[in-house]
Amino acid sequence: MMSEMAISLTNVSKCYKRYNRPLDRLKEIVLPGKRPTQEFWALRDINLDVNQGETLGIVGQNGSGKSTLLQIIAGTLTPTTGEVWVKGRVSALLELGSGFNPEFTGRQNVFFNGQILGLSREEIAAKFDSIAAFADIGDFLDQPVKTYSSGMVVRLAFAVVANIDPTILIVDEALAVGDARFQARCMKRIRQLKQQGVTILFVSHDSASVKMLCTRAALMNYGSIIEVGQPKGVIDHYTALLSSDNPRHNQKSLSPKERLEFNHRQAETQSNPKIQEHRHGNRLAVINEVKIANISNQKVEIIETGSWFQILVKLEVNTKLSDLVIGISIRNLMGLVMYGTNTKLMNCQLPEIDKGQELTVVFQLPCYLHKGIYTVTVGVHSEEGVSYDWIDDLVVFEVINGNHCEGVIDLQANMQVKADAVFCLVHQREDSTQH
């Protein structure tokens, strides 16, 4: 029902006109029958419904149309065709500094933006102290915004949009500009708004954040939405696009017709469970076997926290290759990467491999994971990132832990207590060498 919807887009498209020369713009006005322009469709036939209280992650390569889509939902852009329905107050953090007058002080911009978003001066004044405390830019609050660093601009912008009781919060990739401490504060505030039932659209290249924060995710490519679903599956598809060497994946010079055909095939693949698989690559190298083993090379499915284990990857190449990179990724059941590495990151240059030759790489790791179920993703690619073979969640293993702790890892802490200058060792693990 529409009353349960926060956002509904129907056949939304956005077209921009390109002119080779400024004179061509005048010709189009004077000679309407002539068409000296080129059309660029930033969005094509977008259909999307977002429920109230939902957190939707939007991912895609640069130029896929994410920012254009958000601007249309926020009302700062008008679609060329289609219908947009939005219910509630929308707060949007889009392009860095958008909506700020650089000649105004930070304080003046807070009131200016608040009024644009529908608040009275009295309502803004009541929230001003919270906004100023969140931004934490000190005396710069009364200085012109043109004197701010990019980090200070995004601090103030997010402080405004996140503290005016939005019904819908839209956050583009601008948060990446802030420092680590501020990003942590922003993510905490986003989680609070999520718990309060605020509808959130979240765009980020940080796949882990999308998996942890979002209830659904949408993948955009060449101006179309090619998949909407659970964050883990959408991120796996996104990873496949990023690492593909298929020119249809990475060339922006495709015609609109070619883009639509490509996106249709991608959507069809993702919607058909018979042809869907979390494996991609050009198969110049093929993963034949992956197994978990203990240090004695015995295959295991259960690992105890504190022990060492091995991940063995066996592959075969179908042509001579001298740029092999082999990597592993350990994820929990939410799809969050607990640990990942590859031969290149470990400064291991693999030898040149001839066609038909097999290669086995063994990763040895200590298990600091807390009890739970985990999966291993394995990838083989070139040094430039072209995927030869990549299989998501290929191997599953369980971790057991006799120690009592919380979290996803066991750091195996020791504990010391000092009282009245008298030292007492309260607890120390048997395998610890610290004194």
Steps between C-alpha positions, in 0.01 A plus 500: 500500500617851421447605865779256598736639241748776565629525141357375172660552159323395181682493163729786603758611242734796482646630173771764460576674173858541384607776264823490303505881480316778687352606163320165475284591798380812315438299180275263690284794613490680165476187286292252701499252211877466520656284771866602550496342846599166640279338762647339808259297711633504855201292616283261303158371614566483874231319698559488872287483815645567845293417807472727799774426752709308249874552455592458134862488388577614146822379340651528154805615312576868452272635230229240557239766589491473879536873571250595228246261651548645849466857375171413332367341819621801701323734259807690382468351150190449286470175305462515122230234512327296768336561835657559843301464822664585833327513838650700786782746567812415301846586634776441247876511523596491134788679330752654735379842609183492291242733648760709682566862408879539523466868596278421799636390834440148621239630744314684225508192277352286777196728518486536120504123440258432782245736351542340156419167664179643644594596856417832659772719648374408846531127426850547362603709802379222730718247318796729438708394803467133402602580143801705612613231744473229236694701240770585757674766289549750781533870417479426127125486549500880475740517205402495129464148360746589222774486765413141600690187410304228318485303824347792688239553228382139519498513881263795499288363215446165666435663837212693341336216306531248784365720779179648358281193549486387136244253375734398217879531523709485182876462542732501199871420507591837656560335838825354366650850526476508880764360733463159665363639827232703323406210272446285809279772649301523175445124483383498862250778422379314189442187709302707752282645225450151361378380840262797511336384178654756264514389136864510385660494156870430541756519220848374574794317342556337841341160446530405867297805607227418248480141625488598866268800475254426221197275485503499117739613232466613139770466235519764226685470173493737201196689630284196578427300812604145413438333836317566826529250782683392812819705551734202493385373160493849350854574625623171352353603163656845534840344570463289187435811290802680644739215427366402158713546189189498277495834313124514547570536870762770495460711184289813531482544123218250452196624313174532697368192320808295591476612862135399522573160342788439740300603807207283389725196478650575841157536661381180332799308631450624853127420502540146366630262770588239239769718344593705804832418660744689718788423270652718232815544295636432153633155600856562386572343836252265668465417869480121526503446876488696824513336840547583866764294680681489829875539525535125440330549159190310613175636360285654773165674527530609864777727629566596860576858590872540569610224262666534161337385180567500124305596191626304198419632153571281198460641149582432137580753229373484142768724353844617601462754784767706675280738700299268726362633828318257730292626789270384778224670694343369821145623563237452765144404413405867455759523223733720706864444412682392814837469328632510148838486333669393178841407369566853377419659836731245661780600257508153346579504129364179349703329226396497136261213441472315168175387341363187667725536805355475850588720794422465870518792741467441874401781737581430866307701757445519876132482595399796715136477391231455763263205473274504198461396137729652236556468125806527279492689169787437259607713207765474229569811296768696320712769663277757325190344660357305203313202643615158381282305743314610811269291716305650789442303822647182355601333827318509833657434839403530865700656784458377857629690800515385862578851621227744599509828309286722281543619145618336181863444600675377813803718569598265788558779745696471823394697806694671778375685806695746714364613836685712760822458303478123547519314168286194453482284186136406484485310174745396237446253220709187505650568158591863580864602508431843652593569862 
